Each structure stands twice: as structure tokens, then as C-alpha cells.
Amino acid sequence: MIVMCCLFIALILKVANGNGKAGPSASSVQEYVDMGFPEEMVLKAMKDNGDNGADSLIVLLLTYKFFLHEMSQIEEKVDYLVKMGFPEDEVNVAVTRCGCIYFCFG
């Protein structure tokens, strides 16, 4: 289930770069790290965003952060239900049937 959600997220967030330019400058990366985004996430977003501008980059970073938070909540709830004695495969079926959003926020 988690892998399936990750693949889905990767497909949604895939943005072609292909501009052949050198990587981002350390100061531009640091600017977004100072805003609270992890450096690894900033570098990936900058690569995926290409030359689409700062506004697009912020949207992409916020989207990444939202999906990472959502995935973390799903994993926590799955672990909690498994510790309560529910079989993990049944928990994953329930997550699949109810959907990620409902399971996280319902």
C-alpha cells in the first residue's frame, strides 16, 4: 500500500527538467532550507521544477511536504492497528478501500 501511494505521488509530481544546466547554487538551496524545508527535498524540487520559477518551486515543496506528512500518518495508523492485533494485510486492505485521505484525516 505504502509503495503504491509513493508511486502514485511520484507520477503526480514528475516534472521534466532536461535543461542541461548546472545544479542550484548553495545560497539558493539555503534560502529554502532556512524556510524549514529539508535540503534533500529542496534539491529534488529544484531539479524537478526546472526553470518554472520560485512560485512553482514553493508549490512543489509544499506539495512534497504535504504528501510526506500524509504518508507518515498512514504508517503510524497502520502500525497502531497492527499493534492492537489486527493483521497487517487486513489493515492495508482497509486503507486501500477507504483511501489515503479518509484514513489519515477521517
C-alpha positions in Angstrom: 0.0 0.0 0.0 2.7 2.5 1.0 4.7 1.6 -2.1 1.6 2.1 -4.3 1.0 5.5 -2.7 4.6 6.5 -3.2 4.5 5.5 -6.9 1.3 7.5 -7.3 2.8 10.5 -5.7 5.9 10.2 -7.9 3.7 10.2 -11.0 1.8 13.2 -9.9 4.8 15.2 -9.0 7.0 14.3 -12.0 8.1 17.4 -13.9 10.5 17.1 -16.8 13.8 19.1 -16.2 16.1 18.3 -19.1 17.6 21.8 -19.3 21.2 20.6 -19.1 22.1 23.4 -16.7 24.4 23.0 -13.6 22.8 22.3 -10.3 21.4 25.1 -8.0 23.7 27.4 -6.1 24.3 26.7 -2.4 22.8 30.1 -1.5 19.5 29.4 -3.3 19.3 26.0 -1.7 20.0 27.5 1.7 17.2 30.1 1.2 14.6 27.3 1.1 16.3 25.3 3.9 16.0 28.4 6.0 12.3 28.4 5.3 12.2 24.9 7.0 12.4 22.5 4.1 14.9 19.7 4.3 17.9 20.2 2.0 17.3 16.9 0.2 13.7 17.9 -0.5 14.8 21.3 -1.8 17.4 19.7 -4.2 14.8 17.3 -5.6 12.2 20.0 -6.0 14.7 22.3 -7.7 15.7 19.5 -10.1 12.0 18.6 -10.8 10.9 22.2 -11.1 13.5 23.1 -13.7 13.1 26.7 -14.9 9.5 27.1 -13.8 10.3 29.9 -11.2 10.2 30.4 -7.5 6.4 30.3 -7.1 6.2 27.0 -8.8 9.1 25.7 -6.6 7.3 26.7 -3.4 4.1 25.0 -4.6 6.2 21.8 -5.3 7.9 22.0 -1.9 4.6 22.4 -0.1 3.1 19.5 -2.1 6.1 17.3 -1.2 5.8 18.2 2.4 2.0 17.5 2.5 2.4 14.1 0.9 5.3 13.1 3.2 3.2 14.2 6.2 0.2 12.1 4.9 2.4 9.1 4.3 3.8 9.4 7.8 0.3 9.5 9.3 -0.7 6.4 7.3 2.3 4.5 8.5 1.6 5.5 12.1 -2.0 4.4 11.9 -1.2 1.1 10.3 1.4 0.4 13.0 -1.1 1.3 15.7 -3.7 -1.0 14.3 -1.2 -3.8 13.9 -0.1 -3.4 17.5 -3.8 -3.7 18.5 -3.8 -7.1 17.0 -5.3 -6.5 13.5 -3.5 -8.4 10.8 -1.3 -6.1 8.7 -2.8 -7.3 5.4 -6.3 -6.6 6.6 -5.3 -3.1 7.7 -3.7 -2.4 4.3 -6.9 -3.6 2.6 -8.9 -1.2 4.8 -6.5 1.7 3.9 -6.9 0.9 0.2 -10.7 0.7 0.4 -11.1 3.8 2.5 -8.5 5.8 0.7 -5.4 7.6 2.0 -7.2 10.9 2.7 -10.0 9.4 4.7 -7.7 7.1 6.6 -5.4 10.0 7.6 -8.0 12.6 8.3 -11.2 10.7 8.9 
